[in-house]
């Protein structure tokens, strides 16, 4: 239903894929917040929020044209799947069957769904409104080595309080699936430089140490007494350079934390803030 005073969004051409598929950009608006989403990768292209003076600031890293999204390889703002993050040894076993996957990470592990993951596909617009956009994607059985015909629907909903992303997936066979959005935020503004002086807080007592190729070892380690302890707000750069094996190995923070609370319950898991703009962000999730 059209909201009074807010026009329904009309897509803007954003580029053309090598196979001729058109990529479009949609703008969502709610109160003082607005964001752009492109159909390539279902990617968040910008997110504008007011600073302490009420001036809109784009706090999301993104590109102004299609080609960098296709070639930079960092999944900026994209929807990632079938399986986000890494799968060690580029294979998994399910119901007694081993499924080999593309070793597209250091030639050893599988990363972000493979060589042509969901971040490299053009998504279909199912529904568009002034403050929401629903996108879908079909992944056939065997694509990138995964079993089952998988249908995914992701809905972006912008409210005056923030941005919500809802994920749904159905498959006709047992499979593995882990979806996420790969946005990079800079709360001082996308063009303001490094984020080291911005504060971060992760509501987590434990994290998962990794091997040198960023595969979790299986250990669940306490953050207490380590630079991985971000339970109180701290500048991102305050301890990132410490001589701690996990930081040295990863070149900084590149780990999973296990947030407080029960999985399945929507709860705060992270906060960040910029003193320069007065912009702060809280992240909530139902996931572990």
C-alpha positions in Angstrom: 0.0 0.0 0.0 1.3 3.4 -0.9 2.2 5.6 2.1 0.7 9.1 2.1 3.2 11.7 0.9 5.9 9.1 -0.1 6.0 8.2 -3.8 6.4 4.6 -4.8 10.0 3.9 -6.0 10.9 3.8 -9.6 14.0 1.9 -10.5 17.0 3.7 -12.1 19.2 1.9 -14.6 22.5 1.0 -13.0 24.3 -0.9 -15.7 24.2 -4.0 -18.0 25.7 -7.4 -17.4 27.9 -9.1 -20.0 24.9 -11.4 -20.9 22.7 -8.3 -21.5 20.8 -8.5 -18.1 19.8 -5.1 -16.8 20.8 -4.0 -13.3 18.6 -1.5 -11.5 18.8 0.7 -8.5 15.9 1.2 -6.0 15.7 3.9 -3.4 13.9 3.3 -0.1 12.8 6.2 2.2 11.5 6.3 5.7 11.5 9.5 7.7 15.0 10.9 7.7 16.6 7.6 6.6 17.1 6.5 3.0 19.0 3.7 1.3 19.8 2.5 -2.2 19.7 -1.2 -3.3 20.9 -2.6 -6.6 19.7 -5.8 -8.1 23.3 -7.0 -8.8 24.1 -9.1 -5.7 21.0 -7.6 -4.0 23.6 -5.1 -2.8 23.1 -2.2 -0.4 24.7 0.7 -2.3 24.2 3.5 0.2 22.5 4.2 3.6 21.9 7.8 4.5 21.2 8.8 8.2 21.2 12.1 9.9 24.2 13.3 11.9 23.9 15.3 15.1 23.1 18.4 13.1 20.5 16.7 11.0 22.7 16.5 7.9 22.3 13.2 5.9 25.5 11.1 5.9 26.1 8.1 3.8 27.5 5.5 6.2 27.9 2.7 3.7 30.8 1.8 1.4 29.7 1.4 -2.2 30.3 2.2 -5.8 28.6 4.6 -8.2 28.6 2.2 -11.2 28.2 -1.5 -11.9 31.7 -2.5 -13.1 33.5 -2.2 -9.7 30.9 -4.4 -8.1 31.6 -7.0 -10.7 35.4 -6.9 -10.3 36.5 -5.8 -6.9 35.9 -9.2 -5.2 34.9 -7.8 -1.7 31.1 -8.3 -1.8 30.4 -4.7 -0.8 26.9 -4.6 0.5 26.0 -7.8 -1.2 23.7 -10.7 -0.2 26.1 -13.7 0.3 25.2 -17.4 -0.2 24.6 -20.2 -0.5 26.9 -20.3 2.4 28.5 -17.2 3.9 32.1 -17.3 5.1 34.4 -20.3 4.6 34.0 -24.0 4.4 37.2 -25.7 5.3 38.8 -28.0 2.7 36.1 -26.9 0.1 33.8 -29.8 0.9 31.2 -30.9 3.3 29.4 -34.2 4.2 25.7 -34.4 4.6 23.6 -37.6 5.1 26.6 -39.7 4.2 27.4 -38.0 0.9 30.4 -35.7 0.4 29.9 -32.6 -1.7 33.1 -31.1 -3.3 33.0 -27.3 -3.7 35.1 -24.7 -5.5 38.4 -24.0 -3.6 38.1 -20.3 -4.3 39.9 -19.2 -1.1 43.7 -19.6 -1.1 43.1 -22.6 -3.4 42.1 -24.7 -0.3 38.8 -23.5 1.2 35.4 -22.5 -0.1 34.3 -18.9 0.4 31.0 -17.0 0.1 29.2 -19.6 -2.1 31.9 -20.2 -4.6 33.2 -18.7 -7.9 29.7 -17.3 -8.8 27.9 -16.9 -5.5 24.7 -15.0 -4.8 26.8 -11.8 -4.6 27.5 -12.1 -8.3 24.0 -12.8 -9.5 21.2 -10.4 -10.6 18.3 -10.8 -8.2 14.6 -10.6 -9.3 12.4 -7.9 -7.8 9.3 -9.6 -6.3 7.8 -6.5 -4.6 8.8 -2.8 -4.2 7.3 -0.2 -2.0 8.3 3.2 -0.7 10.1 1.7 2.3 10.7 -2.0 1.3 12.1 -4.1 -1.4 11.7 -7.9 -1.8 14.2 -9.8 -3.9 14.4 -13.4 -4.9 16.9 -15.8 -6.4 16.8 -19.4 -7.6 19.8 -21.7 -7.2 19.4 -25.0 -9.1 20.5 -28.4 -7.8 24.2 -28.8 -8.2 25.1 -25.1 -8.6 28.5 -24.5 -7.2 28.4 -28.1 -5.9 25.5 -27.7 -3.5 22.6 -30.2 -3.4 18.9 -29.2 -4.0 16.9 -26.6 -5.8 17.0 -23.6 -3.5 14.7 -20.6 -3.6 15.7 -17.5 -1.6 13.7 -14.4 -0.8 15.3 -11.4 1.0 13.3 -8.4 2.0 14.8 -5.0 2.9 12.6 -3.0 5.2 13.5 0.6 6.1 11.8 2.2 9.1 12.5 5.4 11.0 14.5 3.3 13.5 16.7 1.6 11.0 17.1 -1.1 8.4 15.8 -4.7 8.8 16.8 -7.6 6.5 14.6 -10.7 6.5 15.9 -13.9 4.9 13.9 -16.9 3.8 15.1 -20.0 1.9 13.4 -23.2 0.9 15.0 -26.3 -0.7 13.6 -29.6 -2.1 16.5 -31.6 -0.6 18.5 -31.5 2.6 21.3 -28.9 2.0 23.4 -26.3 3.8 22.5 -22.7 3.7 23.8 -19.6 5.6 22.8 -16.2 4.2 24.1 -12.8 5.2 24.6 -9.2 4.1 28.2 -8.1 3.5 27.9 -4.3 4.2 30.9 -2.2 5.2 30.0 0.7 7.5 31.8 3.9 8.3 29.7 6.0 10.7 31.8 9.1 10.0 30.8 8.9 6.4 31.8 6.6 3.6 34.5 9.0 2.3 35.9 10.1 5.7 38.9 7.7 6.0 39.8 5.0 8.5 37.4 3.9 11.2 40.1 3.2 13.9 38.8 6.0 16.2 35.2 4.9 16.0 34.0 2.8 19.0 32.9 -0.8 18.8 31.1 -3.0 21.3 30.4 -6.7 20.9 28.0 -8.3 23.5 29.9 -11.6 23.6 31.9 -13.5 26.2 33.4 -16.0 23.7 34.8 -16.1 20.2 36.0 -18.8 17.8 39.8 -18.9 17.2 40.9 -19.7 13.7 43.8 -21.4 11.9 46.1 -19.4 9.6 43.5 -19.6 6.7 40.7 -18.3 8.9 39.0 -21.6 9.4 37.6 -22.0 13.0 39.6 -24.6 14.9 36.6 -25.8 16.9 37.7 -24.1 20.1 35.3 -21.8 21.9 37.6 -19.3 23.7 36.8 -16.7 26.3 37.5 -13.1 25.4 38.5 -12.3 29.0 42.0 -10.9 29.3 42.6 -10.7 25.5 42.2 -7.9 22.9 39.2 -9.9 21.6 37.3 -8.5 24.7 35.0 -5.9 23.2 32.3 -6.1 25.7 32.7 -2.4 26.7 32.8 0.3 24.0 36.4 0.8 22.8 38.0 2.5 19.8 38.4 -0.1 17.0 42.1 0.7 16.7 42.8 0.7 20.5 44.1 -2.9 20.7 44.1 -4.1 17.1 47.9 -3.9 16.8 48.7 -5.9 20.0 51.0 -8.8 19.8 48.2 -11.4 20.1 48.5 -14.5 18.0 44.9 -14.4 16.6 45.2 -10.7 15.7 48.7 -11.2 14.2 47.6 -14.1 12.1 44.4 -12.5 10.7 45.9 -9.0 10.3 43.4 -7.6 12.7 39.8 -8.5 13.7 38.4 -11.2 11.3 36.6 -13.6 13.7 33.3 -14.9 14.8 32.0 -13.9 18.3 29.2 -15.8 20.1 26.8 -13.1 21.4 24.9 -13.2 24.6 21.3 -14.5 24.7 19.3 -17.3 23.3 19.4 -18.0 19.5 15.9 -17.5 18.1 15.4 -14.4 20.2 15.9 -11.0 18.6 18.5 -9.3 20.8 21.2 -6.6 20.6 24.6 -8.2 19.6 26.8 -5.2 18.6 27.0 -1.4 18.8 29.2 1.1 17.1 29.5 4.9 17.2 31.3 7.9 15.6 32.2 10.9 17.8 32.8 12.9 14.6 29.2 12.7 13.4 27.3 11.6 16.5 25.9 8.7 14.5 25.6 5.4 16.4 24.4 2.0 15.2 23.0 -1.0 17.0 22.8 -4.5 15.5 20.2 -7.0 16.5 19.9 -10.6 15.4 18.0 -13.8 16.1 21.0 -15.9 15.1 23.8 -17.4 17.2 
